[in-house]
Amino acid sequence: MFHTVLLFQSIDAFDYTNLKACLSELSKEKNSRHFTNPNHTNERIYELYKEHGIIIILRCARKPIRVQSNNIQGINQDSQGVNYHAIEIRLNPKVLIQANEYVKVARASDFVEICDQFKRVLKPLQKAFETHPSKNIYRFNKIDEYQVKRIDYCINIRSINHKEYIELIRRAEIPARFSPVTNLDKRSGREVAYKNSFYIQTQNHSVVVNFYNKEYQMQTEFESFERLKDASNIIRLEIQCQNGKTNSLKQKFKWKYRDFMNFANDDIAREMIYYYYEKTVGFEDYFTLDEAKRRVKSCDNYRKKTIDKMIEILELVNQKRSIYQALLSYSDNLEDKDSVAEFNSIIKKIRKSCINPVTIPVNWGYDHIPNLVNEMDKEFTQLLRVVIN
């Protein structure tokens, strides 16, 4: 239940130069593309093993020296810092063990095969490097020599109502410390939300939540993919754990290192997906505005004033077509902190009444749409059965 993995291994500056030469030679032999990242000039990218789901990135950077004085940590502005050299591997583990498989996701039970194929595919690189003098011993084709910088936990849910679900999910709640990920619209010149997805990230970019239409993504990014029908009706629920989050997971579980073996864990994947799904979409079913209001009015555990406020918020969310946009409107773009707190409190009360604050558009012709969490439960149960059997 994971997809993209970013691995890294620090290397000596002398060995970095030799590794760079090896990769350049191998790339020329196979007429493979290699180039400097135009957005990050300290990165050299090699597509030598791209067909196996492996992109190699050589990184060279100067890291500032952190100092501590009188129990206060900071960065020495006068210091030139230290040079940092590393090999990073952006890995699609499913493609590594199953050629051209860009739809399905890897599971913990695939780990041994992933390690074996990683060793096999990168063996030529290891052999080439060993022909050069080096200051240290490296095993570039052994996955346990690397640390995890990023891992994407994800699950595919197939539904004939995938378009409706994506539209409802796009209207979900954006938690505190998260903000929308936007894209530049070339026509208008404005930053806009990504089409057919609910895409948000934390302010420090340590966690990215991306729930999206897999078929649309494949059509957009893999036009030549022969099996586009494999992605039909699929909703991908994806939690990207970046460097800060992978480090916090290491601390949480008291791991010594950020080894891939630790992260390739279906229980962690399930926990992460459910956690962020609840914080954004929630577990409540969807109803039309009229039905949601009827259910709120039938609540006997709230005073009339509270019920009126719940109905007001439901109507505002329906009008703005998004919980987040409704919050911005209600709180003067988050400037009124008391209004933010009141809005969030009412949203919680609506959810506790087993009603999703996002309501179904009348023209869809549905009075009720079950929450996608029911399908998530089935999918996770099915994956567990496969592992056990």
C-alpha positions in Angstrom: 0.0 0.0 0.0 2.8 2.3 -1.0 3.9 3.9 -4.2 6.7 6.4 -4.8 9.7 6.0 -2.4 12.6 8.4 -2.3 15.8 6.8 -1.0 19.1 8.5 -0.2 22.6 7.6 0.8 25.3 10.1 1.7 28.6 9.7 -0.1 32.1 11.3 0.1 33.0 14.1 -2.2 35.7 12.1 -3.9 33.4 9.1 -4.4 30.7 11.4 -5.6 32.9 12.5 -8.5 33.6 8.9 -9.4 30.0 7.8 -9.2 29.0 10.8 -11.4 31.6 9.6 -14.0 30.2 6.0 -13.8 26.6 7.2 -14.4 27.7 9.4 -17.3 29.6 6.5 -18.9 26.7 4.0 -18.5 24.2 6.6 -19.7 26.2 7.2 -22.9 26.6 3.5 -23.5 22.8 3.0 -23.4 22.0 6.4 -25.0 20.1 7.3 -21.9 18.9 10.7 -20.9 20.8 12.5 -18.1 20.5 16.2 -17.3 20.8 18.9 -14.6 17.5 19.7 -12.9 16.4 23.1 -14.3 14.6 23.9 -11.0 17.4 22.6 -8.7 20.8 23.1 -10.3 22.5 21.1 -7.6 20.8 17.9 -8.8 21.9 15.7 -11.7 19.2 13.3 -12.9 19.8 10.0 -14.6 17.1 8.0 -16.4 19.3 5.0 -17.0 16.9 2.6 -15.2 13.6 4.5 -15.7 11.9 1.5 -17.3 12.5 -0.3 -14.1 10.9 2.4 -12.0 14.2 3.9 -10.9 15.4 7.5 -11.3 18.8 8.3 -9.9 19.5 11.8 -8.6 23.0 12.9 -7.6 22.8 15.8 -5.2 25.6 18.2 -4.2 24.8 21.0 -1.9 26.3 23.2 0.8 24.5 22.8 4.1 24.7 25.6 6.8 26.3 24.7 10.1 23.9 24.8 13.0 25.2 26.2 16.3 23.9 26.3 19.8 24.7 29.1 22.2 23.1 29.5 25.7 20.6 26.7 24.8 19.5 28.6 21.7 19.9 26.9 18.4 20.5 28.7 15.1 22.5 28.9 11.9 25.9 30.4 11.8 25.4 33.1 9.1 29.1 33.7 8.8 29.9 30.0 8.2 30.4 28.7 4.6 28.8 25.4 5.8 29.8 21.9 4.7 29.5 20.2 1.4 26.8 17.5 1.2 26.9 14.8 -1.4 24.4 12.1 -1.8 22.8 9.6 -4.2 19.0 9.6 -4.2 16.8 7.1 -5.9 13.2 7.9 -6.7 11.6 4.4 -6.8 8.3 3.1 -8.1 8.4 -0.3 -6.4 5.5 -1.7 -8.3 7.1 -0.9 -11.7 10.4 -2.4 -10.4 8.7 -5.8 -9.8 6.1 -5.7 -12.6 7.0 -3.9 -15.8 4.8 -1.0 -16.9 2.5 -1.3 -13.9 1.6 2.3 -13.1 -1.8 1.7 -11.6 -1.5 -0.9 -8.9 0.3 -0.2 -5.6 3.0 -2.2 -3.8 2.4 -4.1 -0.5 4.5 -5.1 2.4 4.4 -8.7 1.1 6.3 -7.5 -2.0 9.3 -6.3 0.0 11.6 -9.3 -0.6 11.0 -9.2 -4.4 11.6 -5.4 -4.4 15.0 -5.9 -2.7 15.9 -8.7 -5.1 15.0 -6.7 -8.2 16.7 -3.6 -6.9 19.9 -5.5 -6.5 19.6 -7.0 -10.0 18.8 -3.8 -11.8 21.5 -1.7 -10.2 24.2 -4.4 -10.4 25.8 -2.9 -13.5 26.2 0.4 -11.6 27.8 -1.3 -8.7 30.2 -3.2 -10.9 31.2 0.0 -12.8 31.8 1.9 -9.6 34.0 -0.9 -8.2 36.4 -0.3 -11.2 37.2 3.1 -9.8 39.3 3.9 -6.7 37.1 5.0 -3.8 37.6 6.2 -0.2 34.7 4.2 1.2 32.8 1.0 0.5 29.3 1.4 -1.0 26.7 -1.0 -2.0 24.5 1.0 -4.3 22.4 -2.0 -5.3 21.5 -3.0 -1.8 18.3 -1.3 -0.7 19.0 -1.6 3.0 22.1 0.7 2.5 19.7 3.6 1.9 17.5 5.7 4.1 13.9 6.8 3.3 13.4 10.5 2.6 9.9 10.2 1.3 7.2 7.5 1.0 3.7 7.7 -0.5 1.1 5.5 1.3 -1.9 4.9 -1.0 -4.8 2.8 -1.9 -7.0 2.5 -5.0 -10.8 2.5 -4.7 -12.8 1.5 -7.7 -16.3 3.0 -8.0 -18.7 3.6 -10.9 -19.5 6.9 -9.1 -15.8 7.9 -9.0 -16.6 11.3 -10.6 -19.2 12.2 -8.0 -16.9 11.1 -5.2 -14.0 13.2 -6.5 -16.3 16.2 -6.7 -17.5 15.7 -3.1 -14.0 15.1 -1.8 -12.7 18.3 -3.5 -15.1 20.2 -1.2 -13.7 18.6 1.9 -12.2 20.3 5.0 -8.6 21.6 4.9 -7.2 21.1 8.4 -5.1 23.7 10.3 -1.5 24.0 9.1 -2.5 22.7 5.7 -3.0 24.8 2.5 -4.1 24.0 -1.0 -1.5 23.0 -3.6 -2.1 25.1 -6.7 -1.1 25.1 -10.3 -0.5 28.1 -12.6 -3.3 28.5 -15.2 -1.6 29.6 -18.4 -4.8 31.2 -19.7 -5.7 33.3 -16.7 -2.2 33.6 -15.2 -3.7 32.8 -11.8 -2.9 30.0 -9.4 -5.8 27.5 -9.4 -6.6 24.2 -7.7 -5.6 21.0 -9.5 -8.4 19.5 -11.6 -10.0 16.3 -10.5 -8.2 16.1 -7.2 -8.1 17.3 -3.6 -4.5 18.3 -3.1 -3.2 20.0 0.1 0.1 20.1 2.0 1.4 21.2 5.4 3.1 24.6 5.6 6.5 22.9 6.1 5.7 20.5 3.2 6.2 17.4 5.4 2.8 15.9 4.6 0.9 16.0 1.3 -2.6 14.7 0.9 -3.7 14.0 -2.6 -7.0 12.3 -3.4 -7.5 12.2 -7.1 -9.1 10.6 -10.2 -6.5 8.0 -11.3 -7.9 7.6 -14.8 -7.7 11.4 -15.4 -4.1 11.4 -14.1 -3.0 8.5 -16.3 -4.6 10.2 -19.4 -2.8 13.4 -18.6 0.7 12.1 -17.7 0.8 8.7 -19.5 -0.9 9.4 -22.9 1.0 6.5 -24.5 0.1 4.0 -21.7 -1.5 1.0 -23.5 -3.7 0.0 -20.6 -5.5 3.2 -19.6 -8.6 1.1 -19.0 -6.8 -0.4 -16.0 -7.2 3.0 -14.2 -10.9 3.4 -15.1 -13.2 4.3 -12.2 -10.3 4.4 -9.7 -10.0 7.0 -6.9 -6.4 7.1 -5.6 -6.1 8.1 -1.9 -2.5 9.1 -1.3 -0.6 10.4 1.7 2.9 11.6 0.8 5.2 11.5 3.8 8.1 13.8 3.0 11.4 14.2 4.9 10.0 15.8 8.0 7.3 13.2 8.4 9.5 10.2 7.7 11.8 11.5 10.5 8.9 11.9 12.9 7.7 8.4 12.1 11.2 7.1 12.9 11.0 8.9 16.3 7.5 7.7 16.9 8.3 4.0 16.4 11.7 4.3 17.9 13.5 3.0 14.9 17.3 3.3 14.8 17.3 4.2 11.1 14.8 5.2 8.4 15.2 1.9 6.6 12.8 1.1 3.8 12.0 -2.2 5.6 10.4 -0.2 8.5 8.3 1.9 6.2 7.1 -0.9 4.0 4.4 -1.7 6.5 0.7 -2.1 5.6 -0.5 -1.3 9.1 1.3 2.1 9.0 -0.1 2.7 5.5 -3.7 2.0 6.7 -3.2 4.2 9.8 -1.9 7.1 7.8 -4.6 6.9 5.1 -7.5 6.7 7.6 -6.1 9.4 9.8 -5.8 12.1 7.1 -9.0 10.9 5.4 -10.9 11.5 8.6 -9.3 14.9 9.1 -10.3 16.1 5.7 -13.2 14.1 4.2 -14.6 12.6 7.3 -16.4 9.2 7.7 -20.0 10.5 7.4 -22.4 9.8 4.5 -23.5 12.5 2.1 -27.0 13.9 1.8 -28.8 16.6 -0.1 -29.0 19.9 1.7 -32.7 19.4 2.4 -32.2 16.0 3.8 -29.2 17.1 5.9 -31.2 20.0 7.3 -34.1 17.6 8.1 -31.7 15.3 10.0 -30.2 18.2 11.9 -33.6 19.5 12.9 -34.4 16.0 14.3 -31.4 16.1 16.6 -32.7 16.2 20.2 -29.3 16.7 21.9 -28.8 20.3 20.7 -30.6 23.5 21.6 -32.6 25.3 18.9 -29.9 28.0 18.7 -27.2 25.4 18.0 -29.4 23.7 15.4 -30.1 27.0 13.7 -26.3 27.6 13.5 -25.7 24.1 12.1 -28.3 24.7 9.4 -26.7 28.1 8.6 -23.3 26.5 8.2 -24.7 23.7 6.0 -26.3 26.3 3.8 -23.0 28.3 3.6 -21.0 25.2 2.7 -23.6 24.3 0.0 -23.4 27.8 -1.4 -19.6 28.0 -1.4 -19.3 24.4 -2.6 -16.4 23.8 -0.1 -16.0 23.6 3.6 -12.8 25.6 3.3 -14.3 28.4 1.2 -17.2 28.5 3.6 -14.8 28.9 6.5 -13.0 31.8 4.7 -16.3 33.5 4.1 -17.5 33.0 7.7 -14.2 34.2 9.3 -13.2 37.1 7.1 -10.4 35.0 5.4 -9.4 33.5 8.8 -8.8 37.0 10.3 -11.5 36.5 12.9 -10.2 33.8 15.1 -13.3 33.6 17.2 -15.3 32.9 14.1 -12.8 30.3 13.0 -13.3 28.5 16.3 -17.1 28.8 16.2 -17.2 27.5 12.6 -15.0 24.5 13.4 -17.1 23.7 16.5 -20.3 23.6 14.4 -18.7 21.5 11.7 -17.8 18.9 14.5 -21.4 18.9 15.7 -22.7 18.3 12.2 -20.3 15.4 11.8 -21.2 14.0 15.3 -24.8 13.9 13.9 -23.5 11.4 11.2 -24.0 14.0 8.5 -21.2 15.1 6.2 -21.1 18.9 6.0 -20.6 18.6 2.2 -24.0 18.1 0.6 -25.1 16.5 -2.7 -26.0 18.8 -5.5 -29.7 18.5 -6.3 -29.2 18.0 -10.0 -27.3 14.8 -9.4 -30.5 12.9 -8.7 -29.2 11.3 -5.5 -30.7 11.7 -2.0 -27.9 9.8 -0.3 -24.3 8.7 -1.2 -22.5 6.4 1.2 -19.1 7.6 2.4 -16.2 6.1 0.5 -14.8 4.8 3.8 -17.1 1.7 3.4 -15.2 0.8 0.2 -11.9 1.6 1.9 -12.7 -1.0 4.6 -13.5 -3.6 2.0 -10.3 -2.9 0.1 -8.1 -3.0 3.2 -9.8 -6.3 4.3 -9.2 -7.8 0.9 -5.5 -6.8 0.9 -5.2 -8.4 4.4 -6.8 -11.6 3.2 -4.3 -11.8 0.3 -1.3 -11.4 2.7 -2.7 -14.1 5.1 -3.4 -16.6 2.3 
